[in-house]
Amino acid sequence: MGVDPPGDDVMARKPRGRGERVIDAQMWSGVIQIGLVMALTTLLSIDLFLPGGMIEGDNDLATARTAGFTVLVLAQLFNCFNARSDHRSAFSHLFVNRWLWGAVALSVVLQIAVVHLGVLNLAFGTAPLALDEWLLCVAMASTVLWYSELRKWMMRFH
């Protein structure tokens, strides 16, 4: 993200005052909110896969752990697009940073390897996921993106 080009609105914003903190209360609030969304989504995903719990699932513990781990990893990847700006949509200038996309692609490939290669299953305690399970993990992980988009949209009107 350090090689992202500057936003279009950089010169339109007032400079931060000398006494203002770089990480202010609004940023702390966002960090805590996004962390809670990631945590709750990850825990809900695990619950979806396990028998019993709030939502009845039908998988074993290894699959549920793998789904939770995958949701957490993918949520972090979705969040890297959110973190590019506190105000602009994650979809704004989405393809200007090829380094970010390369890092995301490499991370996805490594996550697929951890989930589907036998030696890595053994090392990480993971289990292979079916396509529909992967799609559910992607959908669950994307909630961090949609939450952040809603938060930024609401901030623009305050």
Buried (B, 14 or more C-beta within 10 A) or exposed (E): EEEBEEBEEEEEEEEEEEEEEEEEEEEEEBEEBBEEBBEEBBBBBBBBBBEEBEEEBEBEEBBBBBBBBBBBBBBBBBBBBBBBBEEBBBEBBEEEBEEBEEBBEEBBEEBBBBBBBEEBBEEBEBBBBEEEBBEBBBEBBBBBBEBBBEBBEEEEEE
